[in-house]
Amino acid sequence: MHELVIVSGIIDAITQVAERENKKVSLVRIAVGELASFDINLIRELVELLRKGTCLEEAEVIVEEEGAVVRCKTCGMSWGFKELVEPLSEDEREMIHFLPELVSSFSKCPSCGSRDLEIESGRGIRVSQIEFR
Amino acid sequence: MNLGKSLDYREALIPTRLSKIKRILMVASGKGGVGKSMVSATIALILSDMRYRVGLLDLDFHGPSSSVIFGVSSSPREEREGLVPPESAGVKVMSIDLFVAGRPVPIGGEEKREIIKEILALTDWGELDYLVVDMPPETGDVLLASLNYLEGDRWVILVTIPSVLSHKVVSRLIEILKEVKVPILGLIENMADMEVEGKRIKPFMGGTRELAGMHSIPFLGSLPIDPDAAYYADNGEPEKLKKTLFTESLREILLRSGILI
């Protein structure tokens, strides 16, 4: 539900960059990290709704999923959403949805059992690319 | 223009959130075990009792205690405008413990910085008179990141116990705060004395007033070791905590400090 405020924040952040560059935005790429379990279609709908009347109105906006990769700093193995988050309860997944870094509070490395985990990709939402014209 | 991680929407949201807060009181000690969380929580409680609108943000990730002191355990509520903190004794409480419910939080500096940004960006405090922040018990990067994001009308209240070890750490913290030009309201001496068989004794060596003088910062006052306050804090009874010697002593310090809006 807090996706609304996140998408508003993204549009504000891009607007600030466009104003600073004094250019029109032609393309924006938004990566939606798998770890935070956002509904990507809802993100797309909100972007469509909120970009009206902003610097993004005429830009091409690509919203794409970024797969989660979490590396165990003890044994070096890497894991994805399926191994670390899918087995958790709905309540636990919701906490990771709010704060993806908490994956190490709820999950351990399936190989060695360590909680010394590092998120390499797919943590939350980020703007990965902006093009101006 | 490939931005990598450089365009962070949270950095656009944080100033908007903080613009609704009149004054930020950051309670810091540089180290754990000196009662920083107890002082933070009690300041929030006193301000709420004075009818101010108050939030308490616990940034002590490895030893979060604000939620225990206020007896809250429900997770923040997800709303359209963000995450709404649970409330107790008139104080809105946000703490990592509300997400992990007592589980370990084995995270490093980078992860803590991410969580601080996320919490500051997403917490919907509404309009507040005061946000009291229980600062990370350290003098490293996480403290600096917190200072960096917590902008506005902000003041640091320092807490130490009257021991050489605590004085050494808080001295380092004072140097850092002066370097980054964050205003210091003053230094509070916690665990100054306690009652034993009808007499007040001082279990530590003292010297905190002199330490404040050495650093040219105000000495705000001393707080006692108060078993009643500790009991009510441990049991999440903020209404009873309000009526203790500890709270009364801290109330007098706050009234004298000139920090009240």
Interface residues (C-beta under 8 A of the other chain):
Chain A: M1 H2 L4 V5 I6 S8 G9 I10 D12 A13 I14 Q16 V17 E94 M95 F98 L99 P100 E101 L102 S104 S105 F106 R115 D116 I119 R123 G124 I125 R126 V127 S128 Q129 I130 E131 F132
Chain B: M1 N2 L3 G4 K5 L7 D8 Y9 R10 E11 A12 L13 T16 S75 P76 E78 E79 R80 E81 G82 L83 I96 F99 V100 R103 P104 V105 P106 I107 E111 K112 E114 I115 E118 I119 A121 L122 D124
